[in-house]
């Protein structure tokens, strides 16, 4: 089977475009550094203009004050809402209680 110059060019183009696509998906945007606190008052002093939330690291969600799982568990910490959102944590689907 003969393979002309055009076939080689198409093959190289396909490999190059696949590398670009794979490279683009592997690149991550750096998020705002997350500053976890053990106590709610420490977090509130760190971000006075923001809401303090409880971030559950194991589940990858945050809870607002008034939710059932706020400040519950050993795998969490108090953080600022803006930092939690910027670090790509999602809000809890459970409503305020």
C-alpha positions as CSV (number, residue, x, y, z in Angstrom):
1,X,0.0,0.0,0.0
2,X,1.4,3.3,-1.0
3,X,1.0,6.3,1.2
4,X,1.6,9.6,-0.3
5,X,2.6,12.9,1.2
6,X,-1.0,13.9,1.8
7,X,-1.7,10.8,3.9
8,X,1.3,11.4,6.1
9,X,0.3,15.0,6.6
10,X,-3.2,14.0,7.6
11,X,-1.9,11.4,10.1
12,X,0.5,14.0,11.7
13,X,-2.3,16.5,11.9
14,X,-4.6,14.0,13.6
15,X,-1.9,13.1,16.2
16,X,-1.1,16.8,16.8
17,X,-4.8,17.7,17.3
18,X,-5.2,14.7,19.7
19,X,-2.3,15.9,21.7
20,X,-3.7,19.4,21.9
21,X,-7.1,18.1,23.1
22,X,-5.5,15.8,25.6
23,X,-3.2,18.5,26.8
24,X,-6.0,21.0,27.2
25,X,-8.1,18.7,29.3
26,X,-5.2,17.8,31.5
27,X,-4.4,21.5,32.3
28,X,-6.0,22.7,35.4
29,X,-6.8,26.3,36.3
30,X,-5.3,27.1,39.7
31,X,-7.9,28.0,42.2
32,X,-7.8,30.4,45.1
33,X,-5.9,28.9,47.9
34,X,-8.2,27.4,50.5
35,X,-7.6,28.5,54.1
36,X,-9.3,26.0,56.5
37,X,-9.9,26.9,60.1
38,X,-10.8,24.7,63.1
39,X,-13.1,27.3,64.7
40,X,-15.9,29.4,63.1
41,X,-14.7,32.6,64.7
42,X,-11.2,32.2,63.2
43,X,-12.7,31.9,59.7
44,X,-15.0,34.9,60.3
45,X,-11.9,37.0,61.2
46,X,-10.2,35.8,58.1
47,X,-13.1,36.8,55.8
48,X,-15.1,39.5,57.5
49,X,-17.1,40.4,54.4
50,X,-17.9,36.8,53.4
51,X,-20.1,34.0,54.7
52,X,-18.4,31.2,56.7
53,X,-19.3,27.7,55.6
54,X,-18.5,24.2,56.8
55,X,-16.5,22.3,54.1
56,X,-16.7,18.5,54.1
57,X,-13.5,17.4,52.4
58,X,-14.6,13.8,52.0
59,X,-17.9,14.6,50.2
60,X,-16.6,17.7,48.4
61,X,-19.6,19.9,49.5
62,X,-20.1,22.8,51.8
63,X,-22.9,23.6,54.2
64,X,-24.2,26.9,55.3
65,X,-25.1,27.8,58.9
66,X,-28.6,26.4,59.6
67,X,-28.1,23.2,57.6
68,X,-28.3,20.0,59.5
69,X,-24.7,18.9,58.7
70,X,-23.1,22.3,59.4
71,X,-20.0,21.8,61.7
72,X,-20.6,18.0,61.8
73,X,-18.0,15.4,61.1
74,X,-14.2,15.0,61.4
75,X,-13.4,15.4,57.7
76,X,-14.3,19.1,57.5
77,X,-13.3,22.6,58.3
78,X,-14.6,26.2,58.4
79,X,-13.8,28.2,55.3
80,X,-15.0,31.3,53.5
81,X,-17.7,30.8,50.9
82,X,-15.8,32.5,48.2
83,X,-12.8,30.3,48.7
84,X,-14.9,27.2,48.7
85,X,-16.6,28.2,45.4
86,X,-13.3,29.2,43.8
87,X,-11.8,25.8,44.8
88,X,-14.7,24.1,42.9
89,X,-16.5,22.7,46.0
90,X,-20.2,22.5,45.5
91,X,-23.0,23.5,47.8
92,X,-25.0,20.9,49.6
93,X,-28.3,19.9,48.0
94,X,-29.9,19.9,51.4
95,X,-31.9,23.0,52.2
96,X,-31.7,25.2,55.3
97,X,-33.4,23.6,58.3
